[in-house]
Amino acid sequence: MKFLRQFAARIVGQSIRIFCRAITAVRADWKGIEPVPRQRVYFANHTSNADMPMIWSVLPPALRRTVRPVAAADYWLKNKLRAFVGPEVFNCVLIDRRPEVDDKPLDRIIEALDEGASLIIFPEGNRNMTDDPLLPFKAGLYNMGKARPDVDLVPTWVANLTEIMPKGEVIPLPLICTVTFGEPIHVKDGESKDDFLARASQALLDQRPEVRT
Amino acid sequence: MTSTTSDILLLAFGSFGILIALTVLGEILRAREEPGFNNPVLDTYMTRVQSWWGMVAFVGAALLLGKVGVMVLFAFASFAALREVLTLTAKARADHLSLALAFFVVLPLQYVFVAMEWTGLYMVFIPVYAFLFLPIVSALRGNPERYLVRVAETQWALMIAVFCVSLVPALMSLDIDGYGDRSLLLIAFLVMVVQFGDLLEYFFGRRIGRTRIAPGLSPKTWEGLIMGVASAAIIGSMLAWITPFGVLGAALMAAVSSLVGMLGSLVVAAIKRDRGVKDWSHLIPGQGGFVDQLDSVIFAAPIFYQLTVYFYT
């Protein structure tokens, strides 16, 4: 049974990957790092539910096997299908956001890092529905960067998803989505939380592909 | 085997012969290099040759499959090209529906009309009906900001990526006296003269090019252009046996198509410069995107189509 579930998870994972490629011709731009297996935290902008599958799809197989997206438990445990896809296909690190539960999200994240996993996180905390390119970052990225200073924090910009699938639309446009990976950053000695988060935010903005319109 | 099929096979083997020569040439140059030394020019050349293998295989297979194969191949090329152009054009949320219609309704319908050989409709469907209808859909959402820019850029995208590309398979619907079902070969003729013309234009431009045609836009030179068009004319006359044009006619048709194609790729270069990108996308290794590869065929197709209609039907 366990074997069957694993097999199903692989098939579903491949289908998601092929679907992402077919709809958006999604492509990786390895600007600041090489696609080599190395422990990293990919921190990305978040405008759509498709952000995470896009990043996941462009990672080469060896990297994809060790990467774990950090995601909200309330979203991924909502129904049986999501409870299968989130934890078993994407191998998510699930964070409980309910206020009454005293579950320390950072402990879960550090635990995953100590097991050797790479992570995909969205430091804005929520999907960005505004016209600003990024919302202010939450403290999580700083805290994990401080707790495990050796891990590379890689700014990862997902471009065009707002145009491909704006909120409230039903049909996705098959435009090209690009995922740009920038140079890794680390928390410097003595750097304050606000300084680091501002620097991380700028590092992420720098990865936006330049298109004049 | 019909004579059309055997001619296509002959052309395919001829192209494979040229590709084998180009591949062997590249491998010899690579073998003569110092071990451990990487020559970027040679690497680019080899990636391009590999992409050409793929293209010859796809176009050859499509032509052998006949009408259905050609329609599917060019519809797919249109789709990829439209996606590349629309990724870079101005758009707002208000355009979402009209862009979705462009991809999923206008593009398939255009190819259905071409397949039905409904000339009166496929010639006006995009330039008249789509151009009037899609702006209405965008306007109904009520966002006037940069409206003209958004609408105009979407229309340009449809024009070059769908209308012009679809006129290549439309060549199959032409009824030419004494040519019968061989109009499939016109596609092979157009694609070959334009692509080889481009290749030789690039080669001569590198070798003897001095005077830039449009400095700041593209490295194309007048010397390269003249030699490229002349080469296309020679290749066209050598391919006259697959056309209804006769030797001189084939040379002229090839020269005009190649010239328009080269000027068309200047237009495409201007759009790229405007948007600050080097290539349209990265879908074809070593060549950029579909629009980068198709730019000259895009501009040559309508002219070639109209000249054929005017002089030979």
Chai-1 contact restraints between the chains, C-beta under 6 A:
chainA,res_idxA,chainB,res_idxB,connection_type,confidence,min_distance_angstrom,max_distance_angstrom,comment,restraint_id
A,R27,B,H282,contact,1.0,0.0,6.0,A-B,restraint_1
A,P166,B,R93,contact,1.0,0.0,6.0,A-B,restraint_2
A,P166,B,H96,contact,1.0,0.0,6.0,A-B,restraint_3
A,E169,B,H96,contact,1.0,0.0,6.0,A-B,restraint_4
A,I171,B,A100,contact,1.0,0.0,6.0,A-B,restraint_5
A,L173,B,L99,contact,1.0,0.0,6.0,A-B,restraint_6
A,L173,B,A100,contact,1.0,0.0,6.0,A-B,restraint_7
A,P174,B,R83,contact,1.0,0.0,6.0,A-B,restraint_8
A,P174,B,F103,contact,1.0,0.0,6.0,A-B,restraint_9
A,L175,B,R83,contact,1.0,0.0,6.0,A-B,restraint_10
A,L175,B,L86,contact,1.0,0.0,6.0,A-B,restraint_11
A,L175,B,T87,contact,1.0,0.0,6.0,A-B,restraint_12
A,I176,B,R83,contact,1.0,0.0,6.0,A-B,restraint_13
A,I176,B,T87,contact,1.0,0.0,6.0,A-B,restraint_14
A,I176,B,S281,contact,1.0,0.0,6.0,A-B,restraint_15
A,E210,B,G276,contact,1.0,0.0,6.0,A-B,restraint_16
A,V211,B,L88,contact,1.0,0.0,6.0,A-B,restraint_17
A,V211,B,R275,contact,1.0,0.0,6.0,A-B,restraint_18
A,R212,B,R275,contact,1.0,0.0,6.0,A-B,restraint_19
A,R212,B,G276,contact,1.0,0.0,6.0,A-B,restraint_20
A,T213,B,A90,contact,1.0,0.0,6.0,A-B,restraint_21
